[in-house]
Amino acid sequence: MNKKGWGLRAELGFLLLFLICILVATIGLQKMGILGSGDSDLYSSSSNKKYDYNALENKVVEAAQKYYSNTYPNGAYDTVIVSVDTLKNNGYLTPLYDYLGRECRGYAKILKNKTCVSYIRCGFYKTTGYSEDYE
């Protein structure tokens, strides 16, 4: 018998090692949220409807308007930027979570005319115009 080539045990061993590496990589990518079931980033885990990030943005707007009216009863002379952390720490907002249970970050801009716009970042979702400088 010629022992210069691979035997059946060596081939099966390498094949098993390769399959274990693929399994570990797949599990790791799923935990990171990179690999999922197709459109999973668009859907809530509790229903088959498209996940509503606008509802989270509206919660930030409502909390920021209450914060603004209590902090600046006579109004402000310039644009006011309030982070989600400030709203949470002062009791105006509960933590915001996306459909995977990851906490969202963000802020709200209150303009001179008391118009409020919110910006949030949740996992892969980010409001258009979001800037990390204001977190």
C-alpha positions as a LaTeX table, in Angstrom:
\begin{tabular}{lrrr}
\hline
Residue & $x$ (\AA) & $y$ (\AA) & $z$ (\AA) \\
\hline
Met1 & 0.00 & 0.00 & 0.00 \\
Asn2 & 1.28 & 3.49 & $-0.91$ \\
Lys3 & 1.22 & 5.88 & 2.14 \\
Lys4 & 2.25 & 9.02 & 0.20 \\
Gly5 & $-1.36$ & 10.25 & $-0.36$ \\
Trp6 & $-4.20$ & 11.15 & 1.97 \\
Gly7 & $-6.06$ & 8.35 & 3.64 \\
Leu8 & $-9.80$ & 8.23 & 4.21 \\
Arg9 & $-9.40$ & 9.25 & 7.86 \\
Ala10 & $-7.39$ & 12.34 & 6.97 \\
Glu11 & $-9.93$ & 13.42 & 4.35 \\
Leu12 & $-12.86$ & 12.94 & 6.74 \\
Gly13 & $-10.95$ & 14.79 & 9.46 \\
Phe14 & $-10.34$ & 17.82 & 7.24 \\
Leu15 & $-13.94$ & 17.76 & 6.03 \\
Leu16 & $-15.22$ & 17.68 & 9.62 \\
Leu17 & $-12.90$ & 20.55 & 10.60 \\
Phe18 & $-14.12$ & 22.58 & 7.61 \\
Leu19 & $-17.79$ & 22.02 & 8.51 \\
Ile20 & $-17.18$ & 23.04 & 12.13 \\
Cys21 & $-15.52$ & 26.28 & 10.96 \\
Ile22 & $-18.50$ & 27.05 & 8.69 \\
Leu23 & $-20.92$ & 26.40 & 11.56 \\
Val24 & $-19.02$ & 28.67 & 13.99 \\
Ala25 & $-18.77$ & 31.45 & 11.40 \\
Thr26 & $-22.50$ & 31.25 & 10.63 \\
Ile27 & $-23.46$ & 31.43 & 14.30 \\
Gly28 & $-21.13$ & 34.39 & 14.83 \\
Leu29 & $-22.52$ & 36.31 & 11.87 \\
Gln30 & $-26.10$ & 35.71 & 13.03 \\
Lys31 & $-25.31$ & 36.99 & 16.54 \\
Met32 & $-23.76$ & 40.12 & 15.04 \\
Gly33 & $-26.90$ & 40.66 & 12.97 \\
Ile34 & $-25.06$ & 40.49 & 9.65 \\
Leu35 & $-26.50$ & 37.18 & 8.55 \\
Gly36 & $-30.22$ & 36.68 & 8.94 \\
Ser37 & $-33.32$ & 35.37 & 7.27 \\
Gly38 & $-33.48$ & 37.58 & 4.18 \\
Asp39 & $-35.58$ & 40.64 & 5.01 \\
Ser40 & $-35.28$ & 40.22 & 8.79 \\
Asp41 & $-34.01$ & 43.78 & 9.21 \\
Leu42 & $-37.29$ & 45.11 & 7.86 \\
Tyr43 & $-39.64$ & 43.12 & 10.05 \\
Ser44 & $-40.53$ & 43.12 & 13.71 \\
Ser45 & $-40.05$ & 39.92 & 15.64 \\
Ser46 & $-43.53$ & 40.28 & 17.12 \\
Ser47 & $-45.48$ & 40.60 & 13.88 \\
Asn48 & $-45.26$ & 40.30 & 10.12 \\
Lys49 & $-45.64$ & 44.06 & 9.59 \\
Lys50 & $-42.76$ & 46.30 & 8.55 \\
Tyr51 & $-40.96$ & 47.59 & 11.67 \\
Asp52 & $-42.00$ & 51.17 & 12.40 \\
Tyr53 & $-38.97$ & 53.33 & 13.18 \\
Asn54 & $-41.19$ & 56.41 & 12.71 \\
Ala55 & $-42.94$ & 55.51 & 15.97 \\
Leu56 & $-39.58$ & 55.62 & 17.77 \\
Glu57 & $-38.77$ & 58.96 & 16.14 \\
Asn58 & $-42.17$ & 60.32 & 17.23 \\
Lys59 & $-41.50$ & 59.27 & 20.84 \\
Val60 & $-38.28$ & 61.28 & 20.74 \\
Val61 & $-40.13$ & 64.30 & 19.30 \\
Glu62 & $-42.81$ & 64.20 & 22.01 \\
Ala63 & $-40.24$ & 63.84 & 24.81 \\
Ala64 & $-38.08$ & 66.64 & 23.37 \\
Gln65 & $-41.05$ & 69.00 & 23.11 \\
Lys66 & $-41.94$ & 68.39 & 26.77 \\
Tyr67 & $-38.30$ & 68.87 & 27.77 \\
Tyr68 & $-38.11$ & 72.09 & 25.74 \\
Ser69 & $-41.28$ & 73.59 & 27.20 \\
Asn70 & $-40.13$ & 72.83 & 30.76 \\
Thr71 & $-36.51$ & 73.93 & 30.28 \\
Tyr72 & $-37.14$ & 76.97 & 28.07 \\
Pro73 & $-40.59$ & 78.29 & 29.06 \\
Asn74 & $-39.98$ & 81.59 & 27.21 \\
Gly75 & $-38.43$ & 79.88 & 24.18 \\
Ala76 & $-34.83$ & 79.85 & 23.07 \\
Tyr77 & $-32.98$ & 82.21 & 20.78 \\
Asp78 & $-31.25$ & 79.47 & 18.86 \\
Thr79 & $-31.65$ & 75.84 & 17.85 \\
Val80 & $-31.62$ & 73.44 & 20.80 \\
Ile81 & $-30.25$ & 69.91 & 20.43 \\
Val82 & $-31.26$ & 67.36 & 23.05 \\
Ser83 & $-29.79$ & 63.85 & 23.13 \\
Val84 & $-31.85$ & 60.75 & 23.84 \\
Asp85 & $-29.60$ & 60.14 & 26.86 \\
Thr86 & $-30.54$ & 63.56 & 28.30 \\
Leu87 & $-34.23$ & 62.83 & 27.76 \\
Lys88 & $-33.88$ & 59.43 & 29.46 \\
Asn89 & $-31.85$ & 60.79 & 32.39 \\
Asn90 & $-34.43$ & 63.51 & 33.05 \\
Gly91 & $-37.38$ & 61.12 & 32.91 \\
Tyr92 & $-38.92$ & 62.32 & 29.64 \\
Leu93 & $-38.22$ & 59.13 & 27.69 \\
Thr94 & $-37.83$ & 55.42 & 28.31 \\
Pro95 & $-35.07$ & 53.55 & 26.46 \\
Leu96 & $-35.76$ & 52.92 & 22.77 \\
Tyr97 & $-35.18$ & 49.43 & 21.36 \\
Asp98 & $-35.29$ & 48.04 & 17.83 \\
Tyr99 & $-36.90$ & 44.71 & 16.95 \\
Leu100 & $-33.78$ & 42.78 & 17.98 \\
Gly101 & $-33.70$ & 44.37 & 21.43 \\
Arg102 & $-30.74$ & 46.62 & 20.68 \\
Glu103 & $-30.91$ & 50.05 & 22.29 \\
Cys104 & $-31.21$ & 53.00 & 19.94 \\
Arg105 & $-29.26$ & 56.24 & 20.18 \\
Gly106 & $-30.22$ & 59.64 & 18.87 \\
Tyr107 & $-31.15$ & 63.25 & 19.44 \\
Ala108 & $-33.77$ & 65.85 & 18.65 \\
Lys109 & $-33.36$ & 69.31 & 17.14 \\
Ile110 & $-35.79$ & 71.98 & 18.30 \\
Leu111 & $-35.68$ & 74.98 & 16.00 \\
Lys112 & $-36.45$ & 78.62 & 16.85 \\
Asn113 & $-40.06$ & 78.26 & 15.69 \\
Lys114 & $-40.48$ & 75.26 & 18.08 \\
Thr115 & $-40.45$ & 72.78 & 15.21 \\
Cys116 & $-38.90$ & 69.52 & 16.38 \\
Val117 & $-37.10$ & 66.92 & 14.27 \\
Ser118 & $-35.71$ & 63.68 & 15.69 \\
Tyr119 & $-32.83$ & 61.54 & 14.48 \\
Ile120 & $-32.21$ & 57.98 & 15.67 \\
Arg121 & $-29.71$ & 55.20 & 15.01 \\
Cys122 & $-30.82$ & 51.62 & 15.67 \\
Gly123 & $-28.59$ & 48.82 & 14.44 \\
Phe124 & $-28.62$ & 49.09 & 10.64 \\
Tyr125 & $-31.28$ & 51.85 & 10.56 \\
Lys126 & $-30.25$ & 55.50 & 10.64 \\
Thr127 & $-32.48$ & 58.53 & 10.07 \\
Thr128 & $-31.47$ & 60.54 & 7.01 \\
Gly129 & $-29.32$ & 63.47 & 8.13 \\
Tyr130 & $-28.22$ & 61.77 & 11.37 \\
Ser131 & $-24.93$ & 63.07 & 12.80 \\
Glu132 & $-23.01$ & 61.26 & 15.52 \\
Asp133 & $-21.66$ & 64.62 & 16.73 \\
Tyr134 & $-24.94$ & 65.36 & 18.52 \\
Glu135 & $-25.33$ & 62.12 & 20.48 \\
\hline
\end{tabular}
